[in-house]
Structure formats: structure tokens, C-alpha cells
Amino acid sequence: MPVLDESHLLFLLAMDQRSSLLKHTYGSDTGDPADEADAERVRAGKQLVYRGLLGALAAGASRERTGVLVDERYGADVARLVKEAGLQLAMPIERSGRDWFELEYGDDWTAHVDAFDPDWVKVLVRDNPAFDADRRADQAARLAEVAAVLHEAGRPFLVELLVPGTDEQQASVDDYDRDLRPDLVVQVLEYLQDRGVEADVWKLEGLDQGSDAERVVATARRGGRDSVQCIVLGRDAPDEQLDHWLRTAAPVDGFVGFAIGRSNWESALDDVVQRGLDTEAAEQRIAANYRHFVDTWLEARPDVEHGVDAGGY
């Protein structure tokens, strides 16, 4: 298992979007490619995003801290390149575009993990204490089975947790993200842990206050889970909001990096696919965006050395 702590950070460029990517960038009504040529366009887009990350590395980004979260369906070539480059690889096993957790490859999911040998096996989970109790329990049971299989195989488990507010919850407060979501995240973490969902890393929505970040880490590590770490997800938030979330989390022990996707590449990729932007210019924008978020984190955590690579950060 890769070492993660306040001195060994992880900055993931996330590009594991599938159905949402097809809909928003490639104009699919269903979230699926129309044909093999359409699927190849999606694969080419992911390769473009990866080249943008390589540009950030060429400019001095720390290789030890850099990773890629990419799917097998459209990003298998990228996943192999990531492994060859010696960067950290995270891969999802959930089916894209579902409200409740499903395995993308059914009972064969472990064979797909073994074929790529990622450093982190990731699932996306949506949960909220207000959701249907039976469906929550069923989802937790299936996640616990996955966690047990992964840990038996010695594979680290990365859980991306989204806690979307219900209409009633959203209406009950002035700002759901600030006023209510932190409490719900704590409740969901406890609920999942109590049902055997043991994550090595929790990928969490950003928090507006340091005290909430500390409380979330304490929950993630309760009951002797001292080695559990947290990272911040991007959620396609505006840059100003995302910068604030990074600056809030970075000084808190237990938060060790981020996994940011669309905020790095969506606008540049859309410009290539929909408006014919030069791919080299798009790659440069992606590289600059990634470096900006890394710099934002490191500036908020001055006790961490800025990089292990010569001239890096």
C-alpha cells in the first residue's frame, strides 16, 4: 500500500467520468457512445487530459505525489501509461451513472482489478441518513463485501462519498454545504463503518470550516482506525470555492491531498471537442490548472516540503 500521510501527499487528477462525460462533453442523450468511433473520441479525450498532466510534471510537479484516477472503459490505455510512468494509479469499479452502488463488471470485478493492478481501488457512493433505509442497508452490505475482498487481497480501498441534500434538507438551512452537510457526513461515515465499510482513504466533498474538517477526520479514524486518511474531491466547484476547500483541509492532519477532475480539464476538453481548440493549447491549460491546485494546497500547508523532484513542488 502506498504511504500516505502529511509528508506523503496524493494529488490525483481524476478522469474516471463516463456517462456524465458522454452527456456533457460529447452530446450523448443516453450516456453511452453511439458507436465505436464515438467511443474512440472519448478515449482520445482522456489521453489528451493525461498529456496535460505530463505537462505539469515536465514543469516540475512532484512525481511521488502525482496520481491519476481513470476508468477501464475509456481510459485503459491511460491506465497502462500511468503504471509505466511510475505514477500512482486509482481505478473505479462502480457502474457509472447509478444512484446506488453497483459493480461495473459484476462478479468478474476482481479479475479487472488484477489485470490493471492499481494502487487504489475506488468506489463512488451516494448516501444520506434521509435516504430509504432498506436501500441504504443493502448498499452498505455490498460495499462491506467489496472492502473485505480488497483487504484480503492486500489492495487499498478508496471510497468517494457524496452526501447530496434532499429538497427538505436544502430548504431547512441557508447554506447546505456549510450548515448541514458536515453533520451528515459524520453520520454517514459512522453508519458505513459500523456496517463493515472500511476505507483506507475517504474522498470527501470540501468543507468550509477547519473545525468541520477536524471532526470529519476524527470520525474517519474513530475506533482505532488511526491510519485512515482523507482527500478532498473537486465536485466541479468554481475555482474560488475549490481553492477555499483546499485551504481549509490542507492544514488539518488527516487530510493528505485531493482528487480533482473536471475543474482541471472540462473547459479545455469541451473547447477541443465542441469548438475545435488546438489540443496543445488545451493541454497547457490542463497543466496550469493542475499546478494551481497543487500550489494552493502546498501554500496552505507551509510545514510540508514543496517537492521531492529537483525544481519541483
N, C-alpha and C positions, 0 to 999 in steps of 0.2 A: 504494500500500500504506500503511495506517495506520502511523504511527510508534509503535513500542513500545520502551521502554527503562525504566530505573529511575525516570525522571522522567515517563514517559508510560505509565501503568499501564492495565490492562484488567481490569475486574471484570464477568465475564459471568454473567448469570442464565440458567442452562441449563434449557430446557424442550423439548428435542428428543426426549424419550422417546416411544415409540409403542407397540410390542407390550407392553412391561413395564407401561406406564401403563394400558393397557386391562385387563391381567390384575389388577394390584394395586389399582387405584382403582375401575375400572368393572366388575369382576367377570366379564370375558370369559375363557372357558376357552381360546380359541384365540389371543388377542392381536389379534383383529380385531373391528370393530364388528358387531353383529347386523344393523343396517340403517342407513339414512341418518339417522334420528332419533338413533340411538346415536352415530354419528359426530359429529353436531352437538353432542351433550352434551360430547364430548371437546374440540371446538373452543371451546365456551363456557368450559370449564375453563381452557384456555390463555389465553383473553382475560382471565379473572379473575386469573391469575398475572401477566399483563402489567400489569393495573391496580394490582396490589400494587407492582410496580416503579415505576410512575408515582408512587405514594405516597411511595416513598423519594426520588425526585427532587424532589418537592414539598417534602420535609423538608430538602433541601439537598444531596443526593448529587450529586457532580460528573458532569455530563452527558458531559464529554470522556472519562471513564473508564468509563462505563456501556455495557454491550452486552447483547445477547440472542442466545442460541443457540436457534433454533427451527426445526422441520421444516416442509416444504411441505405434507405430507399433512393435518395437522390444524392447522397454525399459519400458513397462508398469509396470513390477514388480519392476524395479529400481525406477521408479517414486513413487510408493507406499512406498518403503523403505525410500526414501528421505523424504517424508512427515512424516513418523513415527519417523524418526531420528531428526526431527525439523530443518532440513537444508532448505535453500531456493531452490525452485523448479521452473525451467523455462522449458516450453514445446513449441515446434513448431507447427504451424497449416498449414504451407505451404506444398504443394506436393513436394517431393524430386526429384531432377534431372531435373527441368524445367528451361528454360531460363527466363521465365516471371512468375510472381506470380500467383499461383493457390492454392485454398484451398484444402487440402488433403481430407477432408470429406465433401466437397460441402456445401450444405445448412444446414447440420447437425453439422457443426463445433462447434457451441456454446454448444451443448449437450456434446461433447467430452471434451471441456474445463471445463464445470461444473462438469463432472464426476471425474476429477483429481484435480480441484481447485488449479492450480499452482499459485505461487506468481507472475510470469511473463509469459505473453503470447507473443511468439516470432514469427516473420516472417523474412524470408530471401528475400532480394530484390537486384536485379542487375539493375543498371541504369547508364546512361551516356548521357550527352547532345547531343552526336553524334548518339544515337540510333534513331530508327524510331519514329517520333513524335506521330503518332496515337497510336502506341503500348505503348509508354510512358504514354500518357494521359489516356488510358484505364487502365493500371496498377495502376496509381496513384488514379484513381477514385475507383477502387476496394479496394485498401489499405485504402482510406479515409472511406469507408463504414465499414471496419473492425475496424478502430480506433474509430469510433463513437459508434459502438455496444459495444466495450470493455469499453469505458469510461462511457457509460450509465449504464453498469453493475458494475462499480467501479473496473475494472480489469486493472492493469498496462500493457502498451504496450511496448514491446522491439523490436526494428527494427534493424536487421542486414543488413547493407548496404555495398554492394560490388560495386566498380566502376572500372570494368575491362577496360583497354585501347583498343581502336581499333588499327588495324595494322598501320594506318596513325598516330595516336597519339603516339604510341610506337616508331615509326621511327622518329618523329619530335624532340625528346629530347634524351639526353644521358641517363637519368635515369627517367623512367616514374613515379615510386613511389615518387621520391624526387622532380622532376622538374615540373610535370604536375598534378598528381593525387590530391594534396591538393586543387588546384583551382577548379577541377572538383567536388570534394566532397562538397565544399561550394556551388557550383551552383546546385548540385542535392538536397542538403538539402533545399535550398530556394525553388526550384521547387516543391518538395514534400510538404513542409509546406504550400506553397501558394495554394495548392490543397486539403488541409484538412487532410494531413497525420501527425497527432500529436502524436509523440512518447514521452513516458516518459523517455526512455533510448535509445540512439543510440549506437549500437555495430558497431564499425568502424575499418577499416584497420589501422595499425600503421602508424605513421608519423615520419619522420626523424628529424624534427626541431621543437623546442619548440614554435617558433613563429607561425608555421602552426597549432600546437595543440591548441594554444590560439585562433587563428582565427576560427577554426572549432567549438570550444565551443561557441564563441561569436555568430556564426551563428545558432547553435542549440538552443541558448537561446534568439534569437532576438525577438523583438515584445512582450516582457513581458513573455516569456517562461522561467522564472528565475529558475524554479525547475527542468528543464530538465537536465539529466546527460548523460555522455558518458563513454563507456568502450572500451577497446582495444580487438580486435579479433586476433586469432593466425595466421590464413591463412596457417597453416602448414609451416611457415617460418623456416629457420635454426635457431638454438638456439641463435647464436650470433646476428642475425638480430632481432629476437623477443625480446631478452634482451634489445637491443638498443631502440626498440619501447616502451617498458615498462618504461625504464629510462627516455625517452622523455616525456611520458604522465603523469607519476606519480606526478611530481611537479606542474602540471597545474591544478588549481581549475576548477572543472567541469568534470575532468576525475577521476572516482571513482573505478576503478578496471579493470578486464579483463574477457574474456570468451575464454579460450584456450582449444582446443580439441586434435587434432592428435599429436601435439608436446608433449603432456603428455603421450599418450598411444599407438600410432600407431606402433612404432617399437616393443614394448613389446608384443602387441597383435599379430602382424604378426609373431613374433618368436614362440608364442604358437600355432597359427593356422597352420602355414606353416612349422615350424621346430621342433615342439614338446617341446618347452621350458617349464620347470616346472612353473605351474601357480603361485606358491608362489613367485618365483623369479621375475616374470612379475609384480605382484602386488607391490613388493618392488620398482621396477624401476619406476612404475607409481607414487607411493607415493613420491619418491625422486624428480621426475620431477616437480610435482605439488608444492612441498615445495620450489624448486629452484625458480620458477616463482613468488611465493608469496614473498620470501625473496628479489628477485630482485626489486619488486615494493616497498616494505617497506624500503629498503635501499636507494632508490631514493627519498623517502618522509619522511625525518627524523623527521618532526614535528608531525607525526601520531604515536600514541602508537602502539607498535608491537602486541598487542593482548589483548583479554579480558579474555582468559582462563588461569588458573594457569599454568605457564610454557609454555604458548603458544606464538604464534607470529601473 
